[in-house]
Amino acid sequence: MIRCKTEKPPQKLEIDLSGPEGNAYVLMAYAERWGRQLGYSSHKIKSIIDEMKLTNYEGLLYTFDREFGSFVTLWR
């Protein structure tokens, strides 16, 4: 069966928060890298990272998930 590429669901990246990729600094580095790849302005990237630093780890995860959750699955 031949299908249109637009029907294909995008593959989601996965991050295991209990492993080394779940480190807050690694998540902020991902936010910076993916923000650049998505064409975010440097101001928007800085704002996201500043918000991630604003509170505790749960707040960092909330911000990360809000901004990048459409293509990243976070596992606890």
C-alpha positions as semicolon CSV with decimal commas, in nm:
position;residue;x (nm);y (nm);z (nm)
1;M;0,000;0,000;0,000
2;I;0,138;0,342;-0,095
3;R;0,069;0,627;0,143
4;C;0,143;0,997;0,155
5;K;0,438;1,105;0,372
6;T;0,213;1,349;0,554
7;E;0,018;1,054;0,698
8;K;0,330;0,914;0,862
9;P;0,336;0,999;1,232
10;P;0,660;1,170;1,329
11;Q;0,898;0,964;1,539
12;K;0,938;1,098;1,888
13;L;1,268;1,118;2,065
14;E;1,280;0,959;2,409
15;I;1,469;1,071;2,719
16;D;1,503;0,853;3,028
17;L;1,498;1,102;3,316
18;S;1,652;0,848;3,554
19;G;1,963;0,822;3,335
20;P;2,237;1,070;3,252
21;E;2,020;1,240;2,989
22;G;1,779;1,341;3,266
23;N;2,037;1,571;3,421
24;A;1,916;1,933;3,433
25;Y;2,224;2,061;3,250
26;V;2,181;1,806;2,972
27;L;1,815;1,904;2,932
28;M;1,911;2,272;2,907
29;A;2,172;2,183;2,643
30;Y;1,904;1,994;2,447
31;A;1,675;2,297;2,476
32;E;1,944;2,521;2,333
33;R;2,033;2,285;2,048
34;W;1,675;2,206;1,950
35;G;1,573;2,569;1,982
36;R;1,839;2,660;1,726
37;Q;1,734;2,372;1,500
38;L;1,372;2,486;1,518
39;G;1,472;2,838;1,420
40;Y;1,394;3,003;1,754
41;S;1,552;3,342;1,807
42;S;1,841;3,362;2,052
43;H;1,616;3,571;2,278
44;K;1,348;3,299;2,286
45;I;1,607;3,027;2,358
46;K;1,754;3,235;2,640
47;S;1,405;3,295;2,781
48;I;1,329;2,921;2,779
49;I;1,655;2,834;2,953
50;D;1,612;3,118;3,205
51;E;1,264;2,985;3,286
52;M;1,406;2,634;3,323
53;K;1,656;2,771;3,580
54;L;1,391;2,969;3,766
55;T;1,256;2,691;3,987
56;N;1,322;2,333;4,092
57;Y;1,369;2,023;3,875
58;E;0,994;1,971;3,835
59;G;0,956;2,324;3,702
60;L;1,245;2,265;3,464
61;L;1,071;1,952;3,334
62;Y;0,741;2,140;3,297
63;T;0,905;2,411;3,085
64;F;1,101;2,158;2,878
65;D;0,789;1,951;2,815
66;R;0,583;2,256;2,726
67;E;0,837;2,372;2,468
68;F;0,958;2,040;2,324
69;G;0,701;1,781;2,435
70;S;0,548;1,759;2,090
71;F;0,850;1,564;1,966
72;V;1,017;1,435;2,286
73;T;0,883;1,178;2,531
74;L;1,019;1,203;2,884
75;W;1,027;0,878;3,084
76;R;1,055;0,869;3,466
